[in-house]
Amino acid sequence: MKSLVEEVPLAININDINFAVMLASPFDIEDFVVGYLHSESVIQFNHDVHDIDIQRQDDALLVNVTIANRCLHRFNQRQRRLKGTSGCGLCGTESLEMAFPELPKLPASSPFPIEVAATLKPQLREFQTQGAHSGALHAAFWLNHNGEILACREDIGRHNALDKLIGHLLRQQISLSFGAILVTSRCGVELVQKAILIGAPTLLSLASPSQLAVKMAQQSNLQLIHIPKQDAPYYLCGVSQ
């Protein structure tokens, strides 16, 4: 019988300023913090983070992150903008701008071999070490262009799992010019955004993405591959079929 998955409240402060509170699986926290701050456009590089202090308080984790001054200035400007509109809430235009920021167009890259994508599913379980002990965990993987799995991060939240993987890639200074991200969860817009922002050329998903996710991937030149449960993998965008 598998043990129940662990989930804890996690509060992130940036230079002692309250930033976010969320629920997460309590492992690979440093990776998560770096990846999350990158996805939120608070930082761009691993060296933008000077220190991560993690403390446990009862059943919660308190994380204070010290970031570079140039990043802190942008962060403070953002916080002031939010406070300035808090009386009646963000207007629709500003809310949409924050939820759907302008994304870069990725450089052209070699197609990820579709025949390699077909061999991946049987390999995934071997790398899901946390999931072997408890269910209900999502996973995100980094693959080289030959389809070899180089890293895996897991979390109860699908966004968190990908942020943990992004943080690992940044902290290890892994080149993203060749390779792919694979996610086991539903491929919504948010996961596509995160993949584009980190500069991954290819995103593979075990679950079918939404129409908006495919449209966003097309606009940013992200190669998007669906690996169905039964049928062969296929490109949704990025390569003419």
C-alpha positions in Angstrom: 0.0 0.0 0.0 1.4 3.4 -1.0 1.8 6.1 1.6 -0.3 9.3 1.4 1.4 12.2 -0.5 2.7 15.0 1.7 1.6 18.6 1.1 2.6 21.7 3.0 1.8 25.4 2.9 4.9 27.3 1.6 5.3 31.0 2.0 7.8 32.9 -0.1 9.2 36.3 1.0 11.5 38.3 -1.3 14.0 40.4 0.6 11.5 40.1 3.6 8.6 41.3 1.4 5.6 38.9 1.3 5.2 37.5 -2.2 3.3 34.3 -2.4 1.8 31.4 -0.4 1.0 28.1 -2.0 0.8 24.4 -1.4 3.7 22.1 -2.5 5.4 18.8 -1.8 8.2 19.5 0.7 11.2 18.4 -1.3 13.5 20.1 -3.9 12.4 23.4 -2.4 15.4 25.4 -3.6 14.7 24.2 -7.2 11.1 25.2 -6.8 11.8 28.7 -5.5 14.3 29.5 -8.3 12.0 28.0 -11.0 8.9 29.8 -9.6 10.6 33.1 -9.5 11.8 32.7 -13.0 8.3 31.7 -14.2 6.9 34.8 -12.5 9.6 37.0 -14.2 11.1 38.1 -10.9 14.5 36.7 -11.9 16.2 35.7 -15.2 19.2 33.8 -14.1 20.3 31.6 -11.2 22.8 34.2 -10.1 20.0 36.7 -9.5 19.2 34.7 -6.4 21.8 35.4 -3.7 20.4 33.3 -0.8 17.5 31.0 0.0 16.7 30.6 3.7 14.1 27.9 4.5 12.6 27.5 7.9 9.9 25.1 9.1 7.1 26.6 11.3 4.7 23.9 12.5 3.4 22.3 9.3 4.5 25.1 7.0 7.7 26.2 5.3 8.8 29.8 5.4 11.2 30.8 2.6 13.0 34.1 2.4 14.8 34.7 -0.8 17.4 37.4 -1.3 17.6 38.6 -4.9 19.9 40.9 -6.8 19.3 44.7 -6.5 18.3 45.1 -10.1 15.7 42.4 -9.8 14.5 43.8 -6.5 13.9 47.2 -8.2 11.7 45.6 -10.8 9.9 43.6 -8.2 9.2 46.7 -6.1 7.8 48.5 -9.1 5.5 45.6 -9.7 4.4 45.5 -6.1 3.6 49.2 -6.2 1.6 48.7 -9.3 -0.5 46.0 -7.6 -1.1 48.1 -4.5 -2.1 51.1 -6.5 -5.0 49.2 -8.0 -6.0 47.1 -5.0 -9.0 49.4 -4.1 -11.2 48.0 -6.8 -9.0 45.1 -8.1 -7.0 45.0 -11.2 -8.9 46.2 -14.3 -9.4 43.6 -17.1 -6.6 44.9 -19.3 -4.0 44.8 -16.5 -5.1 41.4 -15.3 -4.8 40.0 -18.8 -1.4 41.6 -19.3 -0.2 39.9 -16.1 -1.8 36.5 -16.9 -0.7 36.6 -20.5 2.6 38.5 -20.8 4.3 39.0 -24.2 6.3 35.9 -24.8 9.6 35.6 -26.8 9.7 33.8 -30.1 12.0 30.8 -29.8 14.8 30.3 -32.3 14.3 27.6 -34.9 15.6 24.2 -33.7 15.9 20.7 -35.1 12.7 18.6 -34.7 12.6 16.3 -31.7 12.6 12.8 -33.2 9.1 11.5 -33.1 10.3 7.9 -33.1 12.2 8.7 -29.8 9.1 10.2 -28.2 7.4 6.8 -28.8 9.9 5.1 -26.5 9.7 7.4 -23.5 6.6 6.2 -21.6 8.1 2.9 -20.3 11.2 4.8 -18.9 9.4 7.4 -16.9 8.4 5.3 -13.8 12.1 4.5 -13.1 12.8 8.2 -12.5 9.7 9.0 -10.4 11.2 8.1 -7.1 8.8 10.1 -5.0 5.8 8.7 -6.9 7.0 5.2 -6.2 6.2 5.7 -2.5 3.0 7.7 -2.9 0.5 8.4 -5.6 -1.0 11.7 -6.8 2.3 13.2 -7.9 2.9 15.0 -11.2 6.3 14.8 -12.8 8.4 17.0 -15.2 11.4 15.6 -17.1 14.3 17.1 -19.0 15.5 15.0 -22.0 18.4 15.4 -24.3 17.8 15.3 -28.0 18.4 11.5 -28.0 15.5 11.0 -25.6 17.7 10.2 -22.6 16.2 11.4 -19.3 18.6 13.7 -17.5 16.4 15.0 -14.7 13.1 14.6 -13.1 11.2 16.7 -10.6 7.9 15.8 -8.9 5.2 17.6 -6.9 1.6 17.3 -6.0 1.0 20.4 -8.2 1.7 20.1 -11.9 2.9 23.7 -12.1 5.1 23.1 -9.1 6.7 20.0 -10.7 7.6 22.0 -13.8 8.9 25.0 -11.8 11.1 22.6 -9.8 12.5 21.2 -13.1 13.1 24.8 -14.4 14.9 25.7 -11.1 17.1 22.6 -11.4 18.0 23.5 -15.0 18.9 27.1 -14.0 20.8 26.1 -10.9 22.9 23.5 -12.9 23.3 25.9 -15.8 22.1 23.3 -18.2 22.1 24.4 -21.9 18.6 24.3 -23.3 19.6 24.6 -27.0 18.9 20.9 -27.6 16.5 18.8 -25.6 12.9 18.8 -24.4 10.7 19.0 -21.4 8.2 16.3 -20.8 5.2 16.7 -18.5 2.9 13.9 -17.2 0.0 16.2 -16.5 -2.6 18.1 -18.6 -0.7 20.6 -20.8 -2.5 23.9 -20.2 -1.5 27.4 -21.1 0.5 27.9 -18.0 2.9 25.0 -18.7 3.4 26.2 -22.2 4.2 29.7 -20.9 6.8 28.3 -18.5 8.5 26.2 -21.2 8.7 29.2 -23.5 10.1 31.6 -20.8 12.9 29.1 -20.0 13.7 28.7 -23.7 13.0 25.0 -24.1 12.7 24.2 -27.8 10.2 21.3 -27.3 7.5 20.4 -24.9 6.0 16.8 -24.8 2.9 16.0 -22.9 1.1 12.8 -21.9 -2.2 14.6 -21.9 -3.8 16.5 -24.7 -3.3 20.3 -24.5 -5.9 22.9 -24.9 -6.5 24.8 -28.1 -5.2 28.0 -26.5 -2.0 26.2 -25.4 -1.4 25.0 -29.0 -2.0 28.5 -30.3 0.4 30.0 -27.8 3.1 27.4 -28.7 2.6 28.1 -32.4 3.1 31.9 -31.9 6.3 31.4 -29.9 7.7 28.6 -32.2 7.6 26.0 -29.4 7.5 22.4 -30.7 4.6 20.7 -29.0 4.2 16.9 -29.0 1.4 14.8 -27.6 2.1 11.3 -26.5 -1.4 9.6 -26.3 -2.1 6.6 -24.0 -2.6 4.2 -26.9 -1.7 5.9 -30.3 1.6 7.0 -31.6 3.0 10.4 -30.6 2.4 13.3 -33.0 3.4 16.9 -33.4 0.7 19.5 -32.6 2.8 22.4 -33.8 6.3 23.2 -34.7 6.8 20.6 -37.5 4.8 20.1 -40.7 3.3 16.6 -40.8 
